[in-house]
Amino acid sequence: MKNSPSHKVTNGRRVMVFGTFDGLHEGHLNFFEQAREHGDYLIAVAGRDENIKKIKGHFPKKRERERFTELQKCNLVNKPVLGYDDDPYRVIETLKPDVICLGYDQESFSKDLEKELKSTGLKIEILRMKAFKPDKLHSSIIQKHVGYKQNKRR
């Protein structure tokens, strides 16, 4: 990525990534690094707690505010964002990235992504990033290893 994370880009390539980011780990950092190779400004969208529950069947371990704060502290991310409650795709229309980078295992969000983009008229490049030690660094494996119990709050 050409600019430092704190540099505000007004006309560079804007790259957007999505995820739960429930405790940033090496795999997430590698994902951000891969995504940064495709643009000048990285936007990381953390999913809302309720949307994650709908997708995964349980709430994330950390609440959305805490996950957002971790993204703010990550020097690989230029702009951390919380997704919208009502429509997880709306943030794309609002921020208009040039590129969307998907994680190697991101299926639920990505299956309707092309259709959603066509409906908005936005022309956004979609790229799939490579796995980074998926047998060791997938969030569900890490959480299982450290004794994580599914969060049934609320």
Secondary structure, 3 states (H helix, E strand, C coil): CCCCCCCCCCCCCEEEEEECCCCCCHHHHHHHHHHHCCCCEEEEEECCHHHHHHHHCCECCCCHHHHHHHHHHCCCCCEEEECCCCCCCHHHHHHCCCEEEECCCCCCCHHHHHHHHHHHCCCCEEEECCCCCHHHHCHHHHHHHCCCCCECCC
